Every structure is written in C-alpha cells, then in structure tokens.
Amino acid sequence: MKLFQHTPVLLQEVIHALNLKSGDNVIDGTIGGGGHAEAILQATTPNGKLLGIDLDPDAIQAAKRTLREYKDRFILEQGSFADIKLICEANASYMQNICAILLDLGVSSYQFENKERGFSFQATGPLDMRFWQSDDPKNLKENRALQTLSAERIINTWSEAMLAKIFKEYGEERYARLISRAIINERKRIRIETTKQLADIVKAVYMRKSRARQNWRIHPATRTFQALRIAVNDELHTLETALPQAVEILKVGGRLAVISFHSLEDRIVKHFFQKESKDCLCPSFFPACRCQHAARLKIITKKPITSSENEQRANPRSRSAKLRVALKIK
C-alpha cells in the first residue's frame, strides 16, 4: 500500500501568520499527513495542544505517525471541517481557548498520486474522487455516515445539463456543453469507469476545437476533473459552512488562516473576510444602518500570501496556493 506523503505548502508563512506562542491551542481542520501540524506543535511547545481533523482516514493514520513523538499534545478526529464547531465542542474537555485555526483546502500529493483514489488523469484508476472512500465494510458495520457520491456515479447518471453546469461553474471550462454531450454519447455505448476513459473523452473534444492542438498550457481534462472533485465532495458549500463556525469558536485575538488553490475557493474566503471586517452591510443609499452587523474580523493579509520561487521549484503544486489570514476582534 502506498504511504501517505504530502509536502505542506507555505509552511513558514503559515506559522508566522498565525503568530503562535508557547501554550497556544490550535485546530488544523485539514490535517493531511500532519506537516503543518508538526510545525504548529513545535511552535507552541511545551504545552500547546492541537486538534486535527480530516475526512480521509488515510490522512488520520499518516498524521498519527508524523506526530507520534508529541504524545498527549494532540488529538485526531475523522470528519469534515464543515462540522468544526461540533467536533470542537465534543473535545472541549481536552482543549479550550482556541488561539488559531488552519484550513488547508488543497488535495494532498498522496490523493493525487494514488491512482486508486481516482483524482488524477495521469494514471488509469477508478473514477472515484471521494475524500473518504466510505464503502469500506468496516464503515458499514459501524453504521457510520457514508460518502456515497463518486465521480463515476455523476458521470454515468447525471443529465447533460447538470454535467455542463458543474463543468462551467466549478471548472470554468469553456467547452462544458461539448464535453457533457460527448460524455452522454460515450456512456450510451459503454459505462465510463476509469480516469483514462474520461480524460480521453475530454481530450478528444479539445482536439476537435482547439487550434493549438496538443500544445495546451494545462492538460485538457484539468478543469473537468477539478469540477468533478468539487461536486463529489461538495467542497464550496463545505467551506462556506465552516468559515462562520471557525470564527465563532476562535477566542478574541485568535487567527484564522486559509490556504486555497483555485479562484472559486479564494473568492469565498476573500468575500467572507471582507464581510466580517465591516460594521455595516447595508446598501450605501440607506440613510442609517439597519442591519446591526458588527465586524468580527480584522484582515491581516490585504493581499494573499503566495509561494516563493524556491518553493515552487521544489513543490510545483504550491504555485496556485494563496494564504489569507484574519484576526478575530469581537
């Protein structure tokens, strides 16, 4: 079995931006392999505590290995950061006074490179893309909530209009309708079950439409795969659900840091921070404030922090990373 390996992006920038001190308690809402978490525990030594959350059970096991020397200073929970408040409350006896929260929204290198997860078109694998492959018999036995919607199910059952909608909205794919039509035509002939099948369908559309054939800046299937992954895991709604909860459970003076990897995520974070840093949200033509909204955040990063050239060379996936940070003031 392939070991969970993931290089954390913007590591030093995150630690600096969170302004961590000895004894601080921190939540890592997407712990991955534990790379950021390890640096956080080092920065909060000797008695700072960490609550790590991840939907992927492979990530939880990897984080346990990475953080084993920190023993009783961390606790891990398998779950979605959309439930961050509930998970925090369930662990209130272990950790209170949350000083910082980190959400790293990227897909891990392990998830991309493990062909059985179905995230990548670089190798042939099942068309899955779930962060939690929850049809494991153990999960059925324990009667746990299952993540049953896979990319294969979407591709083979959703209508042409629904497919085109997610390709356009989540992938910003200009050939969304042509790709969805090609998928419908192909699945009439044979069920689409692998990443290669789907990638080939998308590539064929590009070959017919693109003038600069086979000279694309990114692989033709990139946006389609991104859109599917977002739909399968309900990523944008999850983020929108988590952000207000994160602010609520932070103590005043605590910091919220979010790393995003594409414009849809970054836009949600940017707009949320802007909204929560204003005292009034009423239209400008109102003579007086009626909304009674009070600012809860102060934006620390006026512009998002991005990776250095050195980091981009060492870890090309960091090129699209954007870090935004806000301070809770109320």
Contacts in CASP RR format, 6 or more apart in sequence:
PFRMAT RR
TARGET T0000
AUTHOR 0000-0000-0000
METHOD contacts of the structure
MODEL  1
MKLFQHTPVLLQEVIHALNLKSGDNVIDGTIGGGGHAEAILQATTPNGKL
LGIDLDPDAIQAAKRTLREYKDRFILEQGSFADIKLICEANASYMQNICA
ILLDLGVSSYQFENKERGFSFQATGPLDMRFWQSDDPKNLKENRALQTLS
AERIINTWSEAMLAKIFKEYGEERYARLISRAIINERKRIRIETTKQLAD
IVKAVYMRKSRARQNWRIHPATRTFQALRIAVNDELHTLETALPQAVEIL
KVGGRLAVISFHSLEDRIVKHFFQKESKDCLCPSFFPACRCQHAARLKII
TKKPITSSENEQRANPRSRSAKLRVALKIK
2 110 0 8 1.000
2 113 0 8 1.000
2 114 0 8 1.000
3 62 0 8 1.000
3 110 0 8 1.000
4 32 0 8 1.000
4 33 0 8 1.000
4 58 0 8 1.000
4 59 0 8 1.000
4 61 0 8 1.000
4 62 0 8 1.000
4 108 0 8 1.000
4 110 0 8 1.000
5 33 0 8 1.000
5 62 0 8 1.000
5 109 0 8 1.000
5 110 0 8 1.000
5 113 0 8 1.000
6 32 0 8 1.000
6 33 0 8 1.000
6 34 0 8 1.000
6 35 0 8 1.000
6 62 0 8 1.000
6 108 0 8 1.000
6 109 0 8 1.000
6 110 0 8 1.000
7 109 0 8 1.000
7 314 0 8 1.000
7 315 0 8 1.000
7 317 0 8 1.000
8 14 0 8 1.000
8 34 0 8 1.000
8 35 0 8 1.000
8 36 0 8 1.000
8 39 0 8 1.000
8 104 0 8 1.000
9 104 0 8 1.000
9 259 0 8 1.000
9 307 0 8 1.000
9 311 0 8 1.000
9 315 0 8 1.000
9 317 0 8 1.000
9 318 0 8 1.000
9 321 0 8 1.000
10 259 0 8 1.000
10 305 0 8 1.000
10 307 0 8 1.000
10 311 0 8 1.000
10 318 0 8 1.000
10 321 0 8 1.000
10 323 0 8 1.000
11 35 0 8 1.000
11 36 0 8 1.000
11 39 0 8 1.000
13 305 0 8 1.000
13 323 0 8 1.000
14 36 0 8 1.000
14 39 0 8 1.000
14 102 0 8 1.000
14 257 0 8 1.000
14 259 0 8 1.000
14 323 0 8 1.000
15 39 0 8 1.000
15 40 0 8 1.000
15 43 0 8 1.000
17 255 0 8 1.000
17 257 0 8 1.000
17 300 0 8 1.000
17 301 0 8 1.000
17 305 0 8 1.000
17 323 0 8 1.000
17 325 0 8 1.000
18 26 0 8 1.000
18 40 0 8 1.000
18 43 0 8 1.000
18 100 0 8 1.000
18 102 0 8 1.000
18 255 0 8 1.000
18 257 0 8 1.000
18 325 0 8 1.000
19 100 0 8 1.000
19 255 0 8 1.000
20 26 0 8 1.000
20 40 0 8 1.000
20 43 0 8 1.000
20 44 0 8 1.000
20 99 0 8 1.000
20 100 0 8 1.000
21 44 0 8 1.000
21 99 0 8 1.000
22 44 0 8 1.000
22 45 0 8 1.000
22 46 0 8 1.000
22 47 0 8 1.000
22 48 0 8 1.000
23 44 0 8 1.000
23 45 0 8 1.000
23 46 0 8 1.000
23 47 0 8 1.000
23 48 0 8 1.000
23 49 0 8 1.000
24 43 0 8 1.000
24 44 0 8 1.000
24 48 0 8 1.000
24 99 0 8 1.000
24 100 0 8 1.000
25 44 0 8 1.000
25 48 0 8 1.000
25 49 0 8 1.000
25 50 0 8 1.000
25 51 0 8 1.000
25 95 0 8 1.000
25 96 0 8 1.000
25 97 0 8 1.000
25 98 0 8 1.000
25 99 0 8 1.000
26 40 0 8 1.000
26 44 0 8 1.000
26 48 0 8 1.000
26 49 0 8 1.000
26 50 0 8 1.000
26 51 0 8 1.000
26 98 0 8 1.000
26 99 0 8 1.000
26 100 0 8 1.000
26 101 0 8 1.000
26 102 0 8 1.000
27 50 0 8 1.000
27 51 0 8 1.000
27 52 0 8 1.000
27 53 0 8 1.000
27 84 0 8 1.000
27 88 0 8 1.000
27 98 0 8 1.000
27 100 0 8 1.000
27 101 0 8 1.000
27 102 0 8 1.000
27 246 0 8 1.000
27 249 0 8 1.000
28 34 0 8 1.000
28 36 0 8 1.000
28 37 0 8 1.000
28 40 0 8 1.000
28 50 0 8 1.000
28 51 0 8 1.000
28 52 0 8 1.000
28 53 0 8 1.000
28 102 0 8 1.000
28 104 0 8 1.000
29 52 0 8 1.000
29 53 0 8 1.000
29 54 0 8 1.000
29 81 0 8 1.000
29 84 0 8 1.000
29 101 0 8 1.000
29 102 0 8 1.000
29 103 0 8 1.000
29 104 0 8 1.000
30 53 0 8 1.000
30 54 0 8 1.000
30 81 0 8 1.000
30 102 0 8 1.000
30 103 0 8 1.000
30 104 0 8 1.000
30 105 0 8 1.000
30 106 0 8 1.000
31 37 0 8 1.000
31 52 0 8 1.000
31 53 0 8 1.000
31 54 0 8 1.000
31 59 0 8 1.000
31 60 0 8 1.000
31 63 0 8 1.000
31 76 0 8 1.000
32 54 0 8 1.000
32 56 0 8 1.000
32 59 0 8 1.000
32 62 0 8 1.000
32 63 0 8 1.000
32 104 0 8 1.000
32 108 0 8 1.000
33 59 0 8 1.000
33 62 0 8 1.000
33 63 0 8 1.000
33 66 0 8 1.000
33 108 0 8 1.000
33 110 0 8 1.000
34 59 0 8 1.000
34 62 0 8 1.000
34 63 0 8 1.000
34 66 0 8 1.000
34 67 0 8 1.000
35 66 0 8 1.000
36 102 0 8 1.000
36 104 0 8 1.000
37 50 0 8 1.000
37 52 0 8 1.000
37 63 0 8 1.000
37 66 0 8 1.000
37 67 0 8 1.000
37 74 0 8 1.000
38 66 0 8 1.000
38 67 0 8 1.000
38 70 0 8 1.000
40 50 0 8 1.000
40 100 0 8 1.000
40 102 0 8 1.000
41 48 0 8 1.000
41 50 0 8 1.000
41 67 0 8 1.000
41 70 0 8 1.000
41 73 0 8 1.000
41 74 0 8 1.000
44 50 0 8 1.000
47 73 0 8 1.000
48 73 0 8 1.000
49 73 0 8 1.000
49 74 0 8 1.000
49 75 0 8 1.000
49 94 0 8 1.000
49 95 0 8 1.000
50 67 0 8 1.000
50 70 0 8 1.000
50 73 0 8 1.000
50 74 0 8 1.000
50 75 0 8 1.000
51 74 0 8 1.000
51 75 0 8 1.000
51 76 0 8 1.000
51 77 0 8 1.000
51 87 0 8 1.000
51 88 0 8 1.000
51 91 0 8 1.000
51 94 0 8 1.000
51 95 0 8 1.000
52 63 0 8 1.000
52 74 0 8 1.000
52 75 0 8 1.000
52 76 0 8 1.000
52 77 0 8 1.000
53 76 0 8 1.000
53 77 0 8 1.000
53 78 0 8 1.000
53 79 0 8 1.000
53 80 0 8 1.000
53 81 0 8 1.000
53 84 0 8 1.000
53 87 0 8 1.000
54 60 0 8 1.000
54 63 0 8 1.000
54 76 0 8 1.000
54 78 0 8 1.000
54 79 0 8 1.000
55 78 0 8 1.000
55 79 0 8 1.000
55 80 0 8 1.000
55 131 0 8 1.000
55 132 0 8 1.000
55 147 0 8 1.000
55 233 0 8 1.000
56 78 0 8 1.000
56 108 0 8 1.000
56 111 0 8 1.000
56 131 0 8 1.000
56 132 0 8 1.000
57 78 0 8 1.000
57 132 0 8 1.000
58 110 0 8 1.000
59 108 0 8 1.000
59 110 0 8 1.000
60 76 0 8 1.000
60 78 0 8 1.000
62 110 0 8 1.000
63 76 0 8 1.000
64 76 0 8 1.000
67 74 0 8 1.000
75 91 0 8 1.000
75 94 0 8 1.000
75 95 0 8 1.000
77 87 0 8 1.000
77 90 0 8 1.000
77 91 0 8 1.000
78 132 0 8 1.000
79 87 0 8 1.000
79 132 0 8 1.000
80 238 0 8 1.000
81 103 0 8 1.000
81 238 0 8 1.000
81 242 0 8 1.000
82 237 0 8 1.000
82 238 0 8 1.000
82 241 0 8 1.000
82 242 0 8 1.000
82 245 0 8 1.000
84 101 0 8 1.000
84 242 0 8 1.000
84 245 0 8 1.000
84 246 0 8 1.000
84 249 0 8 1.000
85 245 0 8 1.000
85 248 0 8 1.000
85 249 0 8 1.000
88 95 0 8 1.000
88 98 0 8 1.000
88 249 0 8 1.000
97 251 0 8 1.000
98 249 0 8 1.000
98 250 0 8 1.000
98 251 0 8 1.000
98 254 0 8 1.000
99 250 0 8 1.000
99 251 0 8 1.000
99 253 0 8 1.000
99 254 0 8 1.000
99 255 0 8 1.000
100 250 0 8 1.000
100 254 0 8 1.000
100 255 0 8 1.000
100 256 0 8 1.000
100 257 0 8 1.000
101 246 0 8 1.000
101 249 0 8 1.000
101 250 0 8 1.000
101 255 0 8 1.000
101 256 0 8 1.000
101 257 0 8 1.000
102 257 0 8 1.000
102 258 0 8 1.000
102 259 0 8 1.000
103 239 0 8 1.000
103 242 0 8 1.000
103 246 0 8 1.000
103 256 0 8 1.000
103 257 0 8 1.000
103 258 0 8 1.000
103 259 0 8 1.000
104 259 0 8 1.000
105 235 0 8 1.000
105 239 0 8 1.000
105 258 0 8 1.000
105 259 0 8 1.000
105 260 0 8 1.000
105 261 0 8 1.000
105 265 0 8 1.000
106 259 0 8 1.000
106 260 0 8 1.000
106 261 0 8 1.000
107 119 0 8 1.000
107 229 0 8 1.000
107 261 0 8 1.000
109 317 0 8 1.000
111 117 0 8 1.000
111 119 0 8 1.000
111 131 0 8 1.000
112 119 0 8 1.000
112 120 0 8 1.000
112 317 0 8 1.000
113 120 0 8 1.000
115 123 0 8 1.000
115 124 0 8 1.000
115 125 0 8 1.000
115 195 0 8 1.000
116 125 0 8 1.000
116 126 0 8 1.000
116 128 0 8 1.000
117 128 0 8 1.000
117 129 0 8 1.000
117 130 0 8 1.000
117 133 0 8 1.000
118 125 0 8 1.000
118 126 0 8 1.000
118 127 0 8 1.000
118 128 0 8 1.000
118 129 0 8 1.000
118 151 0 8 1.000
118 195 0 8 1.000
119 128 0 8 1.000
119 129 0 8 1.000
119 225 0 8 1.000
119 229 0 8 1.000
120 195 0 8 1.000
120 225 0 8 1.000
121 195 0 8 1.000
121 196 0 8 1.000
121 198 0 8 1.000
121 199 0 8 1.000
121 219 0 8 1.000
121 221 0 8 1.000
121 222 0 8 1.000
121 225 0 8 1.000
123 195 0 8 1.000
124 194 0 8 1.000
124 195 0 8 1.000
124 196 0 8 1.000
125 194 0 8 1.000
125 195 0 8 1.000
125 196 0 8 1.000
126 152 0 8 1.000
126 193 0 8 1.000
126 194 0 8 1.000
126 195 0 8 1.000
127 150 0 8 1.000
127 151 0 8 1.000
127 152 0 8 1.000
127 155 0 8 1.000
127 192 0 8 1.000
127 193 0 8 1.000
127 194 0 8 1.000
127 195 0 8 1.000
127 197 0 8 1.000
127 198 0 8 1.000
128 150 0 8 1.000
128 151 0 8 1.000
128 152 0 8 1.000
129 150 0 8 1.000
129 151 0 8 1.000
129 225 0 8 1.000
129 228 0 8 1.000
129 229 0 8 1.000
129 232 0 8 1.000
129 233 0 8 1.000
130 147 0 8 1.000
130 149 0 8 1.000
130 150 0 8 1.000
130 232 0 8 1.000
130 233 0 8 1.000
131 147 0 8 1.000
131 233 0 8 1.000
132 147 0 8 1.000
133 147 0 8 1.000
134 144 0 8 1.000
134 145 0 8 1.000
134 146 0 8 1.000
134 147 0 8 1.000
134 148 0 8 1.000
135 146 0 8 1.000
135 148 0 8 1.000
139 146 0 8 1.000
140 146 0 8 1.000
147 233 0 8 1.000
149 232 0 8 1.000
150 232 0 8 1.000
151 198 0 8 1.000
151 228 0 8 1.000
151 229 0 8 1.000
151 232 0 8 1.000
152 192 0 8 1.000
152 193 0 8 1.000
154 163 0 8 1.000
154 166 0 8 1.000
154 228 0 8 1.000
154 231 0 8 1.000
154 232 0 8 1.000
155 163 0 8 1.000
155 183 0 8 1.000
155 187 0 8 1.000
155 192 0 8 1.000
155 198 0 8 1.000
155 228 0 8 1.000
156 187 0 8 1.000
156 191 0 8 1.000
156 192 0 8 1.000
160 177 0 8 1.000
160 180 0 8 1.000
160 181 0 8 1.000
160 183 0 8 1.000
160 184 0 8 1.000
161 180 0 8 1.000
163 176 0 8 1.000
163 179 0 8 1.000
163 180 0 8 1.000
163 183 0 8 1.000
163 184 0 8 1.000
164 176 0 8 1.000
164 177 0 8 1.000
164 179 0 8 1.000
164 180 0 8 1.000
165 176 0 8 1.000
166 227 0 8 1.000
166 228 0 8 1.000
166 230 0 8 1.000
166 231 0 8 1.000
167 173 0 8 1.000
167 176 0 8 1.000
167 179 0 8 1.000
167 180 0 8 1.000
167 223 0 8 1.000
167 224 0 8 1.000
167 227 0 8 1.000
168 176 0 8 1.000
168 177 0 8 1.000
169 227 0 8 1.000
170 226 0 8 1.000
170 227 0 8 1.000
170 228 0 8 1.000
170 230 0 8 1.000
170 231 0 8 1.000
170 236 0 8 1.000
170 264 0 8 1.000
171 223 0 8 1.000
171 224 0 8 1.000
171 226 0 8 1.000
171 227 0 8 1.000
171 230 0 8 1.000
171 264 0 8 1.000
172 223 0 8 1.000
172 263 0 8 1.000
172 264 0 8 1.000
173 179 0 8 1.000
173 223 0 8 1.000
173 224 0 8 1.000
173 227 0 8 1.000
175 205 0 8 1.000
175 206 0 8 1.000
175 209 0 8 1.000
178 205 0 8 1.000
178 209 0 8 1.000
179 201 0 8 1.000
179 202 0 8 1.000
179 205 0 8 1.000
179 224 0 8 1.000
182 201 0 8 1.000
182 202 0 8 1.000
182 204 0 8 1.000
182 205 0 8 1.000
183 192 0 8 1.000
183 198 0 8 1.000
183 201 0 8 1.000
186 192 0 8 1.000
186 197 0 8 1.000
186 201 0 8 1.000
192 198 0 8 1.000
192 201 0 8 1.000
195 225 0 8 1.000
198 221 0 8 1.000
198 224 0 8 1.000
198 225 0 8 1.000
199 219 0 8 1.000
199 220 0 8 1.000
199 221 0 8 1.000
199 225 0 8 1.000
202 220 0 8 1.000
202 221 0 8 1.000
202 224 0 8 1.000
203 219 0 8 1.000
203 220 0 8 1.000
203 221 0 8 1.000
205 220 0 8 1.000
206 213 0 8 1.000
206 216 0 8 1.000
206 220 0 8 1.000
207 213 0 8 1.000
207 214 0 8 1.000
210 216 0 8 1.000
210 220 0 8 1.000
226 262 0 8 1.000
229 235 0 8 1.000
230 236 0 8 1.000
230 264 0 8 1.000
235 265 0 8 1.000
236 264 0 8 1.000
236 265 0 8 1.000
236 268 0 8 1.000
239 265 0 8 1.000
239 268 0 8 1.000
239 269 0 8 1.000
240 268 0 8 1.000
240 272 0 8 1.000
243 256 0 8 1.000
243 258 0 8 1.000
243 268 0 8 1.000
243 269 0 8 1.000
243 272 0 8 1.000
244 272 0 8 1.000
246 256 0 8 1.000
247 256 0 8 1.000
247 276 0 8 1.000
247 296 0 8 1.000
247 297 0 8 1.000
247 328 0 8 1.000
250 256 0 8 1.000
250 328 0 8 1.000
251 328 0 8 1.000
252 328 0 8 1.000
252 329 0 8 1.000
252 330 0 8 1.000
253 327 0 8 1.000
253 328 0 8 1.000
253 329 0 8 1.000
254 327 0 8 1.000
254 328 0 8 1.000
255 300 0 8 1.000
255 325 0 8 1.000
255 326 0 8 1.000
255 327 0 8 1.000
255 328 0 8 1.000
256 297 0 8 1.000
256 325 0 8 1.000
256 326 0 8 1.000
256 328 0 8 1.000
257 323 0 8 1.000
257 324 0 8 1.000
257 325 0 8 1.000
258 269 0 8 1.000
258 323 0 8 1.000
258 324 0 8 1.000
258 325 0 8 1.000
259 321 0 8 1.000
259 322 0 8 1.000
259 323 0 8 1.000
260 266 0 8 1.000
260 269 0 8 1.000
260 321 0 8 1.000
260 322 0 8 1.000
260 324 0 8 1.000
261 320 0 8 1.000
261 321 0 8 1.000
261 322 0 8 1.000
262 320 0 8 1.000
266 304 0 8 1.000
266 322 0 8 1.000
266 324 0 8 1.000
269 324 0 8 1.000
270 304 0 8 1.000
270 324 0 8 1.000
273 297 0 8 1.000
273 299 0 8 1.000
273 324 0 8 1.000
273 326 0 8 1.000
274 299 0 8 1.000
275 281 0 8 1.000
276 295 0 8 1.000
276 296 0 8 1.000
276 297 0 8 1.000
276 326 0 8 1.000
277 295 0 8 1.000
277 296 0 8 1.000
277 297 0 8 1.000
277 298 0 8 1.000
277 299 0 8 1.000
277 326 0 8 1.000
278 293 0 8 1.000
278 295 0 8 1.000
279 289 0 8 1.000
279 293 0 8 1.000
279 294 0 8 1.000
279 295 0 8 1.000
280 289 0 8 1.000
280 291 0 8 1.000
280 293 0 8 1.000
281 291 0 8 1.000
281 293 0 8 1.000
282 289 0 8 1.000
282 290 0 8 1.000
282 291 0 8 1.000
294 330 0 8 1.000
295 329 0 8 1.000
295 330 0 8 1.000
296 328 0 8 1.000
296 329 0 8 1.000
296 330 0 8 1.000
297 326 0 8 1.000
297 327 0 8 1.000
297 328 0 8 1.000
297 329 0 8 1.000
298 326 0 8 1.000
298 327 0 8 1.000
298 329 0 8 1.000
299 324 0 8 1.000
299 325 0 8 1.000
299 326 0 8 1.000
299 327 0 8 1.000
300 325 0 8 1.000
300 326 0 8 1.000
300 327 0 8 1.000
301 323 0 8 1.000
301 324 0 8 1.000
301 325 0 8 1.000
301 326 0 8 1.000
304 322 0 8 1.000
304 323 0 8 1.000
304 324 0 8 1.000
305 322 0 8 1.000
305 323 0 8 1.000
305 324 0 8 1.000
305 325 0 8 1.000
306 321 0 8 1.000
306 322 0 8 1.000
306 323 0 8 1.000
307 315 0 8 1.000
307 318 0 8 1.000
307 319 0 8 1.000
307 321 0 8 1.000
311 318 0 8 1.000
312 318 0 8 1.000
312 319 0 8 1.000
END
